[in-house]
Amino acid sequence: MSERTKEIRRRRKRRANYAALKSKLAKVGGKFDTQTKQKYAEKLRKLSPGADIVIKTLGLE
């Protein structure tokens, strides 16, 4: 498998994980405790290096 194919697969997986987290946050409506917010923020940080922008957009910090 080529490196390009691997990278495309990684991007798609990242996008799917991000969409899943975003839908979970939308269902709750942003009403959860700080411990849960920290947990989701940490998961987003593991997904991508630019996660700080996404975390601010979603209101996790």
Secondary structure, 3 states (H helix, E strand, C coil): CCHHHHHHHHHHHHHHHHHHHHHHHHHHCCCCCHHHHHHHHHHHHHHCCCHHHHHHHHCCC
